[in-house]
Amino acid sequence: MNGYKEVLYRSFVENLGINYRVDIYFHYYNQEVFENLIREKNGQYSFYVIMPHFNTDVSKVVQDLPSGRILLIDNDIPALKKKVAAIYQNFEKDIYAALTEGIDLLKKYKQIFLIKNTRFQFIPDGMVRGFCHFCEQNKIKYNLIPDVRSVPFIPGNAYIAVADNDLISVIRMAKEKQFVLGEEIGLISYDETPLKEVLAGGITVISTDFKAMGEIAASLVKDPRPAKIENKCFLIRRKTL
């Protein structure tokens, strides 16, 4: 479990209280594993809290779970016909708004790269669309790359690292080449954790409030209702941008 999921999980469990037992299963962004877990566990629990981190449609298997006992967290399933509760991120809108908030800092860089490394990492299609839309609207040169080493690492580049492994790679390469983060190289991470507040003097982050997401998720389990709630997202300005 990575850092932001741990924040979310702890908040969820703490706000549920001692009268609830929570079992956790991992699908590792593998749709076959996910669907097998849903089928295997259907009927075994009084409530199903699902993090559907997929860009493909998984509505069919989720549709078979009991009505009124489904909660989607972090990502919605628009194709799902059944009314369910959801506390989720609007990835397309959120990244556009966050980058717009930081445009005064981004303008000093010549090009922005979104590191789209989908190995062991969910990168929503909406996030990519929002990023491209922002860059095109503001006439900023941009590119999608699978790895930070895919393009020359030179001053004037800014990187958005969704995966923590890519975040560390950018920090390490800047250190090796003696480039100053926030001046010669820009760096934005995704998903706030306590470590990012102190790493490299403070990492600029686009993040939803995972503690609040856990609190709202717990309330939707204790008081079931088919509410659809967009969790707030924000830009945290720190040294690396």
N, C-alpha and C positions, 0 to 999 in steps of 0.2 A: 504494500500500500504506500503510495507516494505521499508527499507532505500535505498537499491541499486536501486529499481524500481523508487523511487522518484527522485534519481539523473538522471536516464535514462529519465524519463518523462519530467522533467524540462529542460534538455538539448535539447530534441526533440522539445518541444513546443517553447522554446526560439529561436532555430535555424530555425524553420518554419517561424516565424514572425507573424505579426498581421493580415495578409490576409487569414489565415487558421483557421478554427474552428475545435477543436479536442474534440470528445466525447469519453469517456473511459468506458469500460465494463469489469467486472471481471468474470472469469469462475471458479476460486478457484480450479484449477487442476482437475475439474470434466468434463470428456469428454462429457457427455450428455448435461450439461449446455453449454459447448463450442459449440457443434454442433447445438444446438437450437438457440444460439445467431447468429451464422453464417447464418443459414437459415432465421431467422427473419429479420436480417439487410441487407441481400443481395438485392442490388438495391437501397438502401437508401443513399449510400455515394459515393463520387467520388474516394475514396481510402480506402483500408483496410489494416491496420497495425496490424499484428497478432503475439502474443507471444505463440507459440504452445508448451507449457510445458507438453509434454506427451511422454511416452515411447512406446505408441501404435500408430498405423498408423491412422492419421487423414486427409490423403490426399484426400479422396473421397469428403468430404464436402467442403474443401478448393478449390478443383478443379472447383466447380460450380461458384465461384466468377469471376467477369469480368477479362479477360486477360489484362495484363499491368497495373493492379490496385491493385496488391497484394505485400505487403512487409512483410517478415518474420523477426522477431527480436529475438535475443538471442539463438534461436534453429532453426535448419533447418528441412525440411520435405523431406528426400531423395527420398521417393516414389512418390512425386508429379510429374506428367508428364508435367504439364504446366510450361513454363519458367516464373520464378518469381524473384524478387529482394530479397536478404537476407543479413543481417548483423548478424552474429551468432558466437557462441563459438564452438570450436572443443573440447568438454569436455574430450574425451579420450586422445588426444594428449596434451592438456593443463595441466591436472593434472600430467601426467607423467613428462613433462618438468619442471613444478614448483617444484615437489618433488625432481627431480634430481638436480635442482639448490640448494636445501636446504639439500642435503644428508649429508653434513658435520655436520649439527646440528642434523639430525634425527638419525644418527648412535649411538648417546649416549643413545638412549632409547632402551629398551628390546623388546617392542612390539608397533605397531601402530594400532589404532582402527579407522575405518571410521564409524561414527554414521549415520546409514542409517535410519533416521526417516522420513518416507514418509507422515506423517500426516501433512497436510497443507504445504507441502514442496515438490518441484519437485527435485528429485535426478536422473539425467540422467543415463541410463545404461552405456553410454560411460565413465562417470566419475568413475563408479565402476570398469569397465574393466581396465581403465588406472591406477587406484590405485592398483589393484591386480597385474597387469603386472609389475609395478614399484617394489613392494615388492618382488615378485618372482624373478625378474631379479637381485635384490640386496641382495637376501637371508635374507630379514628382516621378522621377524614373524609378522603376521597381522591377523585381523579379522574384520568382519562386524557385527555391533551390532545395535539394534533398539533404544537403550537408554543407556546413560552413566552408569546407575545403573545396567546394565545387567551383568557386570563383576566386580570383586573386583577393587576398586579405590586405586591403590598402586603406590609407586614411581617406575619409569622406564617405565610407560605407556605414550604414546603420543596419542592425540585424534585429529581427523579432524572433526570439527563440521560444517555441512552445514547450519543447521537451527540456528537462533539466540537464540532460547529457549535452545537448547543443549549447545551452547556457554556459556550462563549464568549458566547453570547447572554445567559445568566443573569448571568455576571460583568459584562458590559458594562452591562446594565440596572441592576444593583445599584450600579455605579459612577456611572451617570448620575443615579440617584435618591438617591445618598449613603446607601444602606442598607448595614449592616455584615453581611457574610457570616459565618454561624456564630452570629449573634445575632438579627438581624431577619429575615434570609432564610437558609434552610438549603439546602445544595447537596451532592448526592452524584453523582459521576460513575461510569461503568462502564468497566472495563478499565484497569489500571494501566499508565502509561508514565513514564519518567524526568521528563518535563516536568510532570506533575501533582504531583510532589513539591514543586515550587517555585512553580508558578503560583498567584497570588492568596494567597500565604502558605502554600499546601499544600491540595490538593483532597482531600476525603474520597472514598474510592473503594471500590466493590465489585469484586473482581477475582479471577479464577483466576490461577494461577502459569503464565504463558505460557512462561517459560524451562524450567520443569519439564515442561510439555506437549511442548515441542520435544525435550527429552532422551528422554522416554518414547517419543515417536513415532519417533525415530531407532532406538531399541532394538527396536521392533516391526517395523521394516523390515529391520534387520540379522539379527534372529532372529524370523522370521515365526511368529506363533501367533495363534489367534482369541481374544485376550484383550479383555475389555471393562473399561475402567478409567475411573472417574470422577475427574477432576482436582479437586484441592482448591480451594475458594473461600474468601475471607476479606474482612473489612471492615477497611480501613485508616483509622483515625480521624485526621483532620487539622482544620485551622482552620475549614473551611467548614460544619461541622455543629455 
